[in-house]
Amino acid sequence: MALLTKSLFMNGEQCTKLLWYAQRKELPELTLSDKHKFAQGREFEKYVKKLFPDGVDLSEFRNEDNIKETQKLVEQKKTIFEAGFQFQYLFVKNDILEPSNDGWNLYEIKASTEVKPEHIPDLAFQKYVCEKVGLKIKKCFVLFLNKEYSKNGEINPQELVAKDEVTEKVNEIGNLEEHSRKYLAIFQNETAPDVAIGKHCNKPHECVLKEKCWAYLPEYHVIQLTNWRQYWKLFEDGIVDIKDIPKGFKLTYKDKIIKEASDKNETVVSKEKIKEFLASLNYPLYHLDFETFDTAVPIFDKSRPYQKIPFQYSLHTQQKDGKVKHFEFLAKGETDPRPLLLENLKSQIGEKGDVIVFNKSFEIMVLAKLAEDFPEHKDLINDILK
């Protein structure tokens, strides 16, 4: 029988259908976004490990050899990275196992900026297996990114890494044996479990099977509405198609427009609202769009974990007579792109006129962080934000 690992256990916690496909290695290939996310996690781990200078890394060992090496190091009371333990058909590798006076401490490394609910059963499953093979786990911790950390020179692991003890929460998880048996039984099934779609498709992560599982939905379905509390209630009540939403059902303003468009099967255009918006504009208009990237561990001074760093923009300047000029900026090399980006923007956006963006909240967030990190450009940015 295949082994139930901690990653498979967490698949099962989200959805047993996901577990079934994952155990058979029949999941879709990782996207570039997924690969980037995992790479960020590995980068963060490098700095966490610096906090345990005496730790022995077993990440290169295959499962069987890992278990043997782990046992030797446990007997020597060594701190271990990727310690492996197997109990019957359950197998775990602990991110960090640290000896304490009368037992062991268990650490889980997460490249997030907070402890999340799904981190608790992850640690609980590890603790369960460790204790089944005879270890005494005293405390459980999550190591994560300190979102307030701002890089200034070399990365300081002590400041970058935040720690939260979650032992009490881990000990409250009492269904580990029951769930483990259930998931191992699913391994034996010839067909995938029949699991209805639901909130679990997006929580704690958007499921890679979502496209496959949601393919049966009609073209205009209730989950396309903007109010997720309402659309899941409708779905759970058996109302799937937007056109089947009962008359008089209270919808938000945006969702009323979506329903109207769905019922008519045509685009809904509010000419009066458009005229009202156009009449409010002050020329010249600056059509601005940023492109950004983010990393778990900041790579530039004056930046924080997962801060959106603008590296490109497109700017169209539109005069009242309709004349348009296009400007653009694209960073080159590996230096911080923000200072040069701001200098270019300063020379291309005037003091009068309105700035037009597609995603207002996103662009405001990017500009506000630029003003905070580069106060010498605060006046320019405040003019744009007006």
N, C-alpha and C positions, 0 to 999 in steps of 0.2 A: 504493500500500500504506500502511496505517496505521503510525504511528510507534510504536516500542517505547520508552515512557518508563520512568523509574526506578520509578514506582509499579506499572506493568504488569509490569516485570521482577521486582519483588518478589512480585507476585501469582503469577507463574509459579514462583518459587522455593518458594512454599507449595504450589501445586496448579495444574496446567495447565488443569483444568476451570474453576477460578476465573479464571484468565487469559482463557480463551475468552469467558466471560460478561462480564468486566470490559471487554475490548476492544470488545465490542458494546454496552456501556452497558446491559446487561440485568440488572444486579444489583438486589436489593431496595432500597427507599428506606432511607436512613439512619435509624436509631432516634434517639430523643432522647438516649440514652446516648452514641451515636457522635458526635452533633452537639456534645454537651458536651465529649467528649474532644478533638475537633478544636479547639474554642474554647479549651480549656486550652493546647493547643499554640501557638496563635496568640498568646495572652497571654504565654507564656514567651518567644516570639521577640522581643517588644518589648523585654524586658530584656536579652536576648542582644545585640541590635543596638546597645544603648547602650555595649557594650564595644568597638565598632568605629565611633567617631564620624565617621570620614571615609568610611564606606561609602556607596555609591550604590545605591539600591533600584530594581530593575527589575521588581518583582512585578506592577506594573500593565500591563506591556507584553504584547501577544499574542506568540505564539511567533516569528513571522517578524521582527517589529520588535525583539523581545527579543534575538535573535541578532545583529542589526545593531548595536544599542546595546552589547551585550556586547563585540563586536569593537573598537569605538571605545575602550571603557574598558580593555580588555586592553592595547591599544597605549599607553594613558596610565598603565599600571601602577596602576590604581585598585582598591581593595577593592570587591567587588561582592556585593550581596545578590540572589539569584535570577538568577545568570549563566546564560544559555542557550547550549547547544552542540548541533549536530546533525552526526552522521557517518552518511552513507547513511540508513538507516531507524531509527537510534538517536537518541534525544533526551533530554537531561537539563537540569534546572535545579538548580544548586548552591545550597544554603542560603547559604553564604559562601565566596567565593573571594578569597584574600588574597595579594598579591605578596610574595615573599621575595627574598633577594639573587640567587639564580640559578634561580628558578622560581616555583611557586605553592603555597600551602597550601590544603587543602580542608577545610571544616568542615561537619559535619552536626549540626543542632539536633534534639534529641530530648527531649520533655517526660516523661522517665522519671527515676528516681533512680539509675540505673546504666547502664553500657554493656551492651547485650544482644547475643547472637550474631547476630541478624538485622540489626544495624546495620552489620556488616562487609561483607556482599555488597552492601548498599545503596551504601556508599561506593566499593566496588570497581568497581561498574558505572559510577558517575560518573567515577571516575578513568580507567577504560578509554576512555570516550567523549572525555574531555578530551584524553587523550594521543593519540588517533586524529586529532584536529584540530590537533595540534601543540603543545599546552601541556605543560610539564614539571611534573608534580606531585611536589613534594618530600616533603611531610608531610600526613597525614590525621588529623583529630581528630573526636571526638564531644564536643559540648557538651550537658550534661545538668544536671538539678537536684541541688543539694547537699542530700541528705536531712537533714543535720545543721543546716542553716540555720534559725534561729528569728527570725521577724520582730520587730523592735524599732524602731518608727517607720517612716520611709520605707524602701522596699525598696532594699537595696544590691546592685546587679547583680554586683559583684566577689565577694560572698559567696554570692549565690544560685546562680551558675552554676559548675558543676564542669567540668573539661576533662580528657580522656584522649587521649593520642596512640595511634593504632591502626595506624600506617603498616605495621608489620611484618605484622600480621594481614591487612590489606588486600592486601598484596603476595603473600600465600600463596594467594589465590583465583586459580585458573588456568583456570577453565572458562567464562570470560565470553563468549568468541567462540562456543563450542559451544552454550551455553545461549541466547545471543541469536539464533543461527540457528534453533534449535529453536522458540523462542517466536514468531518471525516466521512460521515455517512453519505454526504452529497458527492464526495469524490467517486463513489461507487456507481452513481446513477449514470445510465446510458444517455439520458437527455437532460438538458438544462432545466432547472426549476422554473415553473411558470410564476413569474413575479410581476405584478402590475406596476406600471410606472407611478412615480410619486415624488415627494420632496427629496427622498433619498437619492434620486438621480443626480442631484446637484449638491448633496451634502454627505460627508464633509468636502468632497471634491466632485467636480463635474465628471460623470462616469464616461469612460471611453466607449461604452456600449450604447450610449444615449441615442445616437443616430439610428442604430439598428432597432432599438426597443421602441422608439417614437415614430418609426416609419409609417405606422398604420393610422396615425392621426389625420383628420381632414385638413385641407389646405388652410382653412381659417379656423383654428381651434382656440379654446378659452385660455390656454397657457400662453398665448401671444398677447394677452391683456397686460397692462402695466401694473395692476394691483395684485401681487402674488397671493396675498391672503384670500382675496376674492376668487381668483381663478382656480386655486386648489380646492376651495369649498365647492365651487361649481362642478369641477371635475369629479370630486368624491361623491357628489350627488347625482352623478350620471349624465351631466350636461357637458358634452365634449365640443360640439360645434358651436361657434359664436352665434350663428343664426338661431340656435335653439334656446338661447338665454331668454327666460320669460319676460314678457312686457311688464314694465314697472319695476324690474329688478334694479336696485340702486347701483349705478356705476359712477366712477370718477369722470371728470370732464373728458380726459384723454380717451378713456375706454368707451365712452359714448360715441366718440368720433370713429373709433375702430369698429364698433358694432354697426354704425351707420354705413361705413364703407363696405363692411362684409355683407350686410343685408342687401345693399344695392349692387354689390360686386363691381364697384367703380371707385376711383380716387375721389376723395372729398376735398374740395378746395374752398376755403373761406376767403373770398375776394375782399370783403370788407376788412378783415384782420390784416391781410397783406397790404392793402392800401394804407391802413392806419400805421402799420410798421414802417412802410416806405416814407410816409410823410414825416415821420419822427426823426429821420436820419439827417445827420449833418455832414456835408461834404468838405473835403474828400473822404472817401471810404477806404479803409485799409483791411483787406480780406487776409487774415492771418491764420496760419496753421503750423503747429509745432509737431515734430517727430521726436520721441524720447526713448531712452532705454533706462533700465535700472538693474542694479546688482545687489545681492544680499550683503556682501562686504563692500563698503564704499571704496572706490578706486581713486577718487579725487579729493583733495583737501576741500573743506567746507561742504561736505556732503554726508548724508546719513544712509543707513540701510534702506534699500528699496526706494530711495528718492528718485523721482523722475528727472533725468538729466536730458535737457534738450540738446540735440546735436544737429538739427536741421530745421529750417523753416521755409515756408513759401509765403510771399507777400505780394498781393496784387493791389496797386493803388488806383482807385477809380475816381475820376473827376465828375462833376455834375453834368458836363457835356458828353459823358460816356467814354472819354479817352481813358485807356487803361495801360499801366506800366507794370511789368512783373520783375520782382526782385527775389533772390533766393540765397540761402546760405547752407552749405554742407561742410561739416567739420572734416578735417584731414589729420591723419597722424593719431597719436595716442595721448596727446595733451588734453587738458580740460577744455572742452569746446565752449563753455559758457562765456568767458570774458570776450572772446572775439565775436561770438554770436551777438552779444549785447552791443558791442561797438558798431557792428554792421546795422543792427536794428535801429540804433540811435540816429544813424545817418539817413535812414530810409523812411522813418515815420515822423511826420510833422507834429506840431503842437496842436493843430486844429483838425477837426474831423472826428469820425467815429470808427472804432475798430470792430470788424465783423468776424465772428468765429463760428465754427460748427458746433463744438462742444464747450459751452461757456464755462462750466464748472471745472473742466480739466485745464483749459487754458489759464483760468484765474489761478488755479493751484500752482501751475508751473511758474507763472509770473510772480506770484506772491513769494515763492521760495527763492526765486532769483533776487528779488528785492531784499530779502532777509540775508542772503549769503553775499550779495554784492551791493552794499548800501550806497556806494558811489553812483549807482545807476537807479537809485530809488525814485528820483524825480521823474525820470523817463518812464519807469514802470507804473508809477502812480497815474501819470497822464494817460497811459494806455488803459488802465483799469477804470478810469472815470466813466 
